[in-house]
Amino acid sequence: MRDATRVIKAGIPAPAQGEPFLPGPTFASKFFLEGEPSSSRYTYGRNGNPTWTRFEQALGDLEGGSALVYASGMAAVNAVWADVLLRAPGPRVLVMPSDGYNLARRVAREFYAPLGVEVRMAPTSDPKFADLFEGATLVWLESPSNPMLDVCDLAQLTVEAHRRGALVAVDNTTATVLAQRPLELGADFSVASDSKALAGHSDLILGHVAVRDPERAGRLRRGRDEQGAIAGPMEVWLAHRSLATMDVRLERASANALAIARFLQGRPEVRQVRYPGLPSDPSYPIASRQMHRFGPIVSFELADRATADRFLHACRLVFAATSFGGVHTTAERRGRWAGESLPDGFIRLSAGCESADDLVDDIAAALATATEDHR
Ligand SMILES: *Cc1c(COP(=O)(O)O)cnc(C)c1O
């Protein structure tokens, strides 16, 4: 089956007369349970819920492994790190990109490092990145990186990490499982924030982890129950409902992102346009081999902070907002967040599903307003 079909069928129960295609969310803190607890699939709401089961089945189908849903992308990140870095004694080394998701970097430095985990970082595009793998416990990869959109060869880095005895996890949020499947590329963990393109409607926070090893899946499942970072059934159901349109949304958003990137590239007041799907982009050679879709995120630089702020204020269709991957096109001056060392005029834009012509017109008008009286 192709992706467009798989996302619609994923996790949907066998047809049953008079039943909905996707049953509604089950709200339950406890379930009827007489006698032996092992006689029931569901016992208490923290360790299982039929709404999770269906969504996890869907994610597992798409990822090619067993999936677990978490309350957020960060809960999913921490579930993997706790499992790999905190459970066993001895020296622990975490290698991660220095240009990856800023909160993950902060948690590594401020929470895991004081617990004795050695944290090593290098930029995604650094050809010597793999040199850091010596003695590593876990190699954490993110491609394309957020927000610089550099890509790395996931299959090759995974081989290098495994050769040195390290486990490999890929934060697949920016790409999504439709653009690249980390488990198929050899990674031990595929991790994502489903708050972004997977759910895609800017209405929920959720995350997941997928693994191939059933024993590891079981341990993560117990760990989730122990740590209690569980997702609410309403969010999980909304995400599953939204999954059906994911292929259509990503196709449109990727086409829009490319149209916007091409337009920006031709403008003298715009510098450093980055989009992995632009043939002239440094990420293109690997991205075009590794990714099935180039995704919604475009980044670029305007002259300075004031120009960037005027641009964002002048946009009518492009909403000023953080995050990415929704049906609404959004943009922000990424350097406004603590922990991001980016040029002042750096903008991260996430293309939504509107008409490409309307978006380009809006961006062109906003650029004119932002720059015309200030040359
Ligand atoms: C947003 C994001 C996360 C965190 O996910 P939440 O759902 O916001 O907790 C992790 N990694 C990347 C790359 C992200 O973009």
Ligand as a Chemical Component Dictionary entry (heavy atoms), coordinates in Angstrom:
data_LIG
# 
_chem_comp.id                   LIG 
_chem_comp.type                 NON-POLYMER 
_chem_comp.pdbx_formal_charge   0 
_chem_comp.three_letter_code    LIG 
# 
loop_
_chem_comp_atom.comp_id 
_chem_comp_atom.atom_id 
_chem_comp_atom.alt_atom_id 
_chem_comp_atom.type_symbol 
_chem_comp_atom.charge 
_chem_comp_atom.model_Cartn_x 
_chem_comp_atom.model_Cartn_y 
_chem_comp_atom.model_Cartn_z 
_chem_comp_atom.pdbx_ordinal 
LIG C1 C1 C 0 8.444  20.382 19.149 1  
LIG C2 C2 C 0 9.595  19.461 19.133 2  
LIG C3 C3 C 0 9.853  18.594 20.214 3  
LIG C4 C4 C 0 9.014  18.645 21.477 4  
LIG O1 O1 O 0 7.692  18.244 21.268 5  
LIG P1 P1 P 0 6.457  18.750 22.167 6  
LIG O2 O2 O 0 5.308  17.987 21.609 7  
LIG O3 O3 O 0 6.353  20.230 21.984 8  
LIG O4 O4 O 0 6.775  18.388 23.592 9  
LIG C5 C5 C 0 10.919 17.732 20.111 10 
LIG N1 N1 N 0 11.716 17.700 19.026 11 
LIG C6 C6 C 0 11.516 18.524 17.976 12 
LIG C7 C7 C 0 12.429 18.455 16.807 13 
LIG C8 C8 C 0 10.453 19.434 18.001 14 
LIG O5 O5 O 0 10.276 20.252 16.975 15 
# 
loop_
_chem_comp_bond.comp_id 
_chem_comp_bond.atom_id_1 
_chem_comp_bond.atom_id_2 
_chem_comp_bond.value_order 
_chem_comp_bond.pdbx_ordinal 
LIG C1 C2 SING 1  
LIG C2 C3 SING 2  
LIG C2 C8 DOUB 3  
LIG C3 C4 SING 4  
LIG C3 C5 DOUB 5  
LIG C4 O1 SING 6  
LIG O1 P1 SING 7  
LIG P1 O2 DOUB 8  
LIG P1 O3 SING 9  
LIG P1 O4 SING 10 
LIG C5 N1 SING 11 
LIG N1 C6 DOUB 12 
LIG C6 C7 SING 13 
LIG C6 C8 SING 14 
LIG C8 O5 SING 15 
# 
